[in-house]
């Protein structure tokens, strides 16, 4: 699942920042991609829409690379699925 999440995160970043997807790797940092705090906020909303999750502010502040975002989202998705299964 992590690879799929990473690919989707990269695509959202590429679309949002209007940069070629092949220039983004999991190791890419937001600084290297020229993502400032305002861009990061807009990107956060785009990722929440893409993955249908709410990213807590404290978690979002800790994201500095594509890999960290993908890992955090994978964890949120797993928790959301586990919560849905418990309610079923």
N, C-alpha and C positions, 0 to 999 in steps of 0.2 A: 504494500500500500504506500509506503514512504516514497518509492520512486515515482508513482503516479502523482502523488501530492507535490513532489518537487517539480515535476514537469508542468503541472498546472500553475504552480506559483511562478515559475519562470515565464510562462506564457502571459500571465496577468501582468507581471512586471514589464515585459517587453511591450505589451499593448499599451499599458498605462504611461510608460516613459518614452514610447515611440522609438525603441531601439531594437536592432535585430536580435531575435531570440538566440541565435548562435553565439552572441557575444556574452551571454549570461551563463554562468556555471553555478553549481551549488555553493562553491566557495566564494562567489562574488559577494563583496560587502556593499552595503548601501552607499558608503562613501565612494567606492570605486565606480558605482553606477550613477553617481551624482544625484542621489535621492536625498533631498533635504527634509527637514521636519514637516513642512507643509505637504510635500510630495508623499512623504511617509504616511501622513494622516489620510490623504486621498487613497493611497494604495491599501491602507488598512480597510477602508470601507469597501473597496473593490474585492479584496480577499474575503471579507465577511460575506459579501453577496455571492461570490464564486463558490464558496464552500458551505454556505448556509449555516454559519456558526457566529457566535459572538466572541470576539477576542477581547479578553480583559485588558484594561489599560496598563496594569502593572506588567503583564506578559509582553504587551506590544512594546513597552519601553526597553525591554531587554533584547529585542531583535536588532541585530546589526548585520546579518548576512542572510542570503537566500536559504541556506541550510538550516539556520535557526528558525526561520519562519516556517519552513516545511515541517520540521520536527515538532514545533509547537502546534501547528495545525493538525498534524497526524494525531497528536495526543488529544486535542480537543474533539476531533472526529470520533476517536475511539471512546472517549468518555460519553459523548452524545449517544453513540450506538448502544453502549452499555446501559445508559439510563433509559433508553427507549425499550430495551429488552426487559429491564426490570419492571417497567410499567405494563408490559404486555401480558 
